[in-house]
Amino acid sequence: MRLFVGLGNPGAKYAGHRHNIGFMAMDRIAADHGFGPWRKAFKGQVAEGRLGAAKLLLLKPETFMNLSGEAVRAAMDFYKLTPADIVVFHDELDLAPGRVRVKQGGGHAGHNGLRSLHQHIGEGYGRVRIGIGHPGHKDRVSGYVLSDFAKAEEALVDDILRGISDGAEALAAGDAAGFQNKVALRVSPPRSGGDKPAGAAPPQAADKPAPDAASGPDTRSMLQRLAERFR
């Protein structure tokens, strides 16, 4: 059994907030992979299913962000899981929109949901860090994360969520690189006629440097240019 946890805040008024990208990821995985209906359990909403050979529980804590660890601890104890069996999906200010990174263990970097998880289960769980960019000043962070994605970001967010769903089976099997490749294929698809060999995974869109104007026309896709603006 693996446990995927999406962080967010419950209720319709929070549903589209940047802080709720973890909830959005759980909803997309459940819908795309035919998971059972959401039901109340462990101070949250859960859905069960399989990804390849892995039995998986999806959890959206309903404790509000700063108490997320309570729900995760309850599910962890019931299924006798270890932190290594858990992957937490959360918004990441320190990554530009379009970037998704997998990490095992480490600090909470001031994220209130991760801080609560550290208090209840320790720091050894896995994370999927979903970049939302930074508003530019720490005084603007609270209003920024508790606001909806801008219209200009919607297409990129949709590609990120589709990529996360595409790669969920690889992640459940412990293949972090395979997961990130699936995300990259959605966020930065190969150019038509491509110059990469078949099966090669392109880099994340936000990892590509902006082209030098002197070297020729800007050949980046719209999504790549969008991600660049939010670095």
Secondary structure by P-SEA (a helix, b strand, c coil): cbbbbbbbbbcccccccccaaaaaaaaaaaaaaccccccccccbbbbbbbccccbbbbbbbcccccaaaaaaaaaaaaaccccccbbbbbbbccccccbbbbbccccccccaaaaaaaacccccbbbbbbbccccccccaaaaaaaccccccaaaaaaaaaaaaaaaaaaaaaccaaaaaaaaaaaaccccccccccccccccccccccccccccccccccaaaaaaaaac
